Structures are given as C-alpha cells and as structure tokens.
Amino acid sequence: MSQLAENILSAARNLPEGGLLSPKGFLHLGSRAAIDKTMSRLVQAGKLIRVSRGAYVTPHQGRFGLRAPSTESVVRSLEVNYGETVVANGAADANALGLTTQVPTREVFFTSGRSRKLQLGKRSVELKHVGRWQLLLGKRPAGMAIRALSWLGPQAAPTALRQLRATLPKAEWEAMRSARAMLPSWLARVVSEEPVHG
C-alpha cells in the first residue's frame, strides 16, 4: 500500500463513526489527481465508502461485521464539516410526534446546503435544500412540529395542532407560536387560531 493510502487510512481511523473525508483535506500530501486515484482504489478495496462527490467515510465495524456508518452519524458530520443545518423531513417528524402512523419508506432530510444524494452502502439518503422556515428551531420539538404541520397540510393541520397542544412542553409550544411571522400564511393562520389555553 502506498504512503499516501496509509496516510489517508490513518486519518480515517481517527474519525468517529460517520466522519467525513475529503480529497481537499489531503492536498498537502500530493496532487489532486493522485489523491483522487488513491481514494478510488481504497473504495474498490472496501476500505472507504464514497457517499457523494468529494465525500468519503470508512466502513464501521459492527457486531455483524463491517457496515456503512449510520445515517445519523453522517448527517452530524455534514453539519459539523460544512456548517449546514440538517433536519428530518415533515413526514418523519409527524411520525415521531405521533401525528401519523405512516412510516416514511425513504430517508429524506431537509438541509440548508445543496440538494444531493448520499449512498451509504445499500441505503440511499436524500438531502433536500429547503427554505429557511422549514429549518426554523432545528431539531427541537417546536421545529419538528412546524415541519410536521406543513407536511400534513391545511386540512389536517388544525386537528394535529390540538394534539400537539396536549403533548408539547409549554416552552416548545410558545417557541412554535413565536415563529409565526416566518411561516407561510396558511400555517401562520392555523397556529394563530389555536387558543393558547385548552
């Protein structure tokens, strides 16, 4: 194995599960062409997984052998490495909040970064660029509630909001209501009409 490959693998071993490697991070060790070729060889040898253009991870040693890192760990790395906000989509949030029993079949996340697909072994994960209001309040329950209501739509949202009123902690309820000015008109109206008490 070349010295360059050894150096790349050594850096990879020091990363947590889902930690991202980029060819740009190794430009001090050689030309971009040499680094790309070496990383490509490491992918063929099963030592690295190419998740998207210019982004690689190492397989994770699990109980049943090597596997692709978890989606959550890769999403966390994206947030840290690229400064993106990445959150679950409205369908997943609606399910997590008990507003629907429908389980999303595809892994789709909303991001402040560009839209792209990640390939984690056999799993395909979609990152979808969305407007800022969809990312409001991040991963906290109030943010999840906003995305869930948006996914449910104008017809189902009022009923779901009454459910949320009973389950969301007071601080989260208030945070969601205080974000009304940034929401689409129909959603701001639904959130405003729900009485503060009851």
N, C-alpha and C positions, 0 to 999 in steps of 0.2 A: 504494500500500500504506500502511495506517495506521501511525502511530508505534508503536503497541502491537505490531503484527505485526512491524515492523522490530526492535524490542527483543527479542521472543521468538526471532526467527531469529538475531539476533546472539548471544544466549546459547547457542542450539543449535549454532552454528558453533564455539564454543569448547569444546564437549564432545568427548571421544573417541568412537570408534565405539561405538554401543550405549548412550551416555549418556542417562539418562532426564530428561525434562522433566515437571514437574507444574504444573497451573494455580496451585497454592498458592504456588509459587516466584515468581509474578508479581503477587501481591496488592498489592504496593506501587505498581504501575503502573496499577491500575484495579479496577473491581468484578469480582466473581467471574463474573457473567453476561457482562460484556464480554470477559473473558479466555477463558471457555469458547467464546463465539461466534467470537472471533478464531482460537483454536486449531482449531476445527471448520472454519473457512474455509481455514486453512493445510493441513489434511488433504485437503480437497477439491481444493486446488491442487497436491497432491502434494509439498508442502514438508515436511510432517510425517507420521508414521505413528502412529496410535493403537494401542498394543499391548494396553492394558487400560484399565479405568475409571480416569481420572485419571493415566494414564502415556503419554507420547509419546516418540518417538525421531525422529531425522532419517534420511532415506534415506542410504545410504553410496555414495560414488562408487567403483565397482569398475572392473575392466578392461573390462567389457562394458556399462558404463553404470550408472545408479542401481539399487540393490537394497536390500532390507531389511538391517539390520545382522545380523551373525552371532548365533546363539543364545548362544554363549559370552560375547560382549561384553555382551549384555543381562542375562544371568544374573549376570555380575560386577557390573554396575551395581546390580542388585537387592540384592546382598549389601552393597555399599558404602552405597547410599542408604537402605535400610530395615533394615540390621543383621540380615538373615536369613542363615541357613546354607542354601545350595542345593547339592545334590549329585546326581550321576547316579542313576538307579534301579538296582535289583539286576540286571535283565536286561542293561542296558548295561555294568555293572561286570563281570558274568560274562563277557561277550563280550570286554571289554578285557583281562581277566586270562587269556584263552584257555581258559576253562572250558566255553564253548559256542561253536558256530559260528553260532548263531541271532542274526541282526541285528535289533534292535528296529525295528519299522516306524514307531512313533510316538515323538515326542520327549517324554519324561516325566521330570521332575526331582522329587526329594523336597525339601521345604522346611520350615523351622521356622515360616514365615509361613503365611498363609491359603492355602487351595487356590484356584486360579484358572487361567484360560486366557490365554495371550498370543497375539496374532495378529501375526506378522512377515511381512508380505506374504502369500504363499500358504501359508506354514508356520504350523501351529498347534502351540503348545508348551504342555504341561500341567504346572502346578506342583501337586504333591500334598502336603498337610500330613501329616506322619508323626510317630510317636512319637520321643522323643529318642534311643532306642537305635539307630534307623536312621541317625541323623546322627553317631553316635559316630566320632571320629577323622577326620571330614571327608573330604577328597578324597585323603588319603594311602592307599597300598596296603592298609594294615590296615583302614581304613574301607570301602574298595571290597570287600575280601574278606568282611567281615561282611554287607554288603548282597547280595553275590553268593550266599553260602551260604544266606541267608534266602530269596532268590528260588528257588534250586534245590530247597529243601525237605528234610525229614528223610531221604528215601530216597537222594537223590543227594549230599547234603552230605558224608558220610564219604569217598566217593571223591574228590570235589573237594578236600577238605581235604588229602588225601595229595598231590595235585598241587601245591597251594599251598605245602605244606611244602618242596617241591623248588624252588619258584620265588621265594617271598617272601624278601626280605632278612631276616636274623635279627632286626633291630630291629623290623621290621613284624610278624613272627610273634609276637614277645614282646608287642608292643602289643596285638595282637588277643587273645592269650590273657589279658592283664591286664584286658581289658574284660569278661570272662565274667560277672561279678556283675551287669552291667546288661543282659545279653542274655535273651531268652525262654528258658525252661527247656530246651527241646529243643536249642536251638542252643548254649547253655552246656555242655550234656552232651556234644554232638558235639565241641566244641572242647576240652573237658577230656579226653576219651577218647583223642584223638590223642597218641601219645607225643611227648615233647619232642625226642627224637633219632630219626633214621631216616627 
